[in-house]
Amino acid sequence: MLDIIHSPPEGSEELVTMILQTLTEESNPSANLVVAVKHLYETKLKDASILIPLLSSFPKEEVLPIFPRLVDLSPDRFQDALARILQGSAHTGPALTPAEVLIAIHDINPEKDKVPLKKVIDACTACFEQRTVFTQQVLEKALNKLVDNVPIPLLFMRTVIQALDAFPALVDFVMGILSRLVNKQIWKMPKLWVGFLKLAYQTQPRSFDVLLQLPPPQLEVALNKYPNLRPHLSSFVNRQNLHNKLPRHTLNILGFVNEPQQAPMPFAPAALQTADATSSLPGANIM
């Protein structure tokens, strides 16, 4: 069988994969087999499917470089790969923890790694379908790490929303994430800003404290996008008696303060203005 793996006939990817599955079903792959398959993948068969049967024996350092290629597989194949990665070997444990899997998915750059964005989204969805593996604690750990990535991953807000849908008890944690995003000036990241506003709207009134942390111009953007927020946020400020703690501009946006208008200049006849001006000239009162 190793001969077939070393020199597979053209178009024999499925056959090679079946052989590898048979060889690894009840025992760990031998070192020779691992070397042969890696060589085959790197030189002839650029199909990451042939690596799936061996993934449980791969360390983290070998899984991460090929992870985008695994995500680019069909959903069924990715599920197989995910199971192997999380299973790991009896000696070393899983190649990646569930939190590391989520982080690795978000680290994929669709353009740079040549993975369709939909495939990355599908990979995230596959994780959320396994709630006994990708638990609330796993999501907290992954999101805590991802929020500090530079740049913040494109799908970050989508995943935060998914996480809260799956585990409503995460709401306080998510408010902390939103507050950190305010500190990171999330409004300067247009695609993430849209998700931030959507989540803030969906989680009202819990999100009111976060919204009031926004600079006035960004708060105004939020209230213009979701006009229904304004009266509820104003009521919240009243109930919490926050008037003395908020910037005047914020209070103005919420309708508590009207900017004073400049008083009009008093009208004076032109002749009187001329006389007043003349009387102030040196020597004007000397007669």
Secondary structure, DSSP 8 states (H G I E B T S, - for coil): -HHHHHS--TT-HHHHHHHHHHHHSSS---HHHHHHHHHHHHHT---GGGGGGGGGG--HHHHHHHHHHHHTS-HHHHHHHHHHHHH-BTTTB-SS-HHHHHHHHHT--HHHHT--HHHHHHHHHHHHT-TTTS-HHHHHHHHHHHTTSSS--TTHHHHHHHHHHH-GGGHHHHHHHHHHHHHTTGGGSHHHHHHHHHHHHHTTTTTHHHHTTS-HHHHHHHHHHSTTHHHHHHHHHHHHT-GGGS-HHHHHHTTS-------------HHHHHHHHHHTSTTTT--
